[in-house]
Amino acid sequence: MTTAELLTDYIRTVRRCLRVQAAARGIALTLLCGLALTLLAVPAAHWQRFTEEAVRWTRLALFAGTLAAAGLLLVLPLVRRRKIPLDTATVLLY
């Protein structure tokens, strides 16, 4: 392998590691938001004595909040990273 090919391979490896790191962070934060929403939804449903309507609305809020968290904390950072052009000089700074 030439030096240019080795450098290109190294840059690909760094980019892949950055994407995996961003995905892991997004998954962890999404799960944390899901847990927080669950801890808020259960007392809210309990306050209304777990009626069908209360369970339906808290379940809807839980799913909507978790999907919004996944979109903001997982998908958006990964899409944003692809839009930022990383030239060789920028990657070599890391």
N, C-alpha and C positions, 0 to 999 in steps of 0.2 A: 504494500500500500504506500502511496505517496503521502507526503506531509499534508497536502491539501485534502486528501480523502480522510486521513486520520482526524484532521481538524473538523471537517464536516461531520464525521461520525460522532465526535465528541460534542459538537453543538447540538446534534439531534438528541443525544443522550441527556444533555442538560435541559433541553426544552421538554422532553418527555418527563423528566423528574419534576419540573416546574408544574406541568399539567397534572401529574399525579398528586402533588402536594396541594394544589388548588382544589382538586376534586375531593381529597380526603378532608380538607378543612371545610368545604361546603357540605359534605355529608355529615360531619360531626355537628356543625352548627344547625343543619336542618333537623337532625334528630333531637338536639337540645331544644329547638323551638317547638317541635312536636310534643316533647315532654312537658314543657312549660304550658303549652295550650291545653294539654290533657289535665294538668294540675289546676288550671282555671276552669275547664269545662265541667269537671266532676262536681265541684262545690256548687256551680251554677245550676246543674241539673238536680242536685240534691236539694237545693233551696226551693226548687219547684216540685219536689217530691217525685222526681223521675217520671213525670207524665210523658205520654207519647210525644207530645209537641216539644217539650223541653229536651228530650233525648234527640229528637230529630234536628232541632236547631243547634244544639251543642255539637252534635256529630257533623253537621254541615259547616259550622264555624271551625271545627277541628280540621276537617279535610281541606277546606279553603285556605286556612292559615298555613297548614303544612305545605300545600302546593305553592302558595305564594312564597314561603320561605325557601322552598327548593328552587323556585325560579330565580329568586334574588340572590341566594347564597351559593347555589351550585351551578346553575346554567349560565347566568350572567357573567360570572368571572371567567368561565372557560371560553365563552364566546368573545369576551373582551380581550383575552390573551391572544386569540387568533388574529384579531384585527390589528394588534400592535405589531408593526414590522420589526423583527429583531435581526439586525444585521450582525455580522460576525464580531465587530468591534464591541457592540453592546453586550453580547453574550460573554465575551472574554473578560469583561469587567467583573463578572460574578465568579 
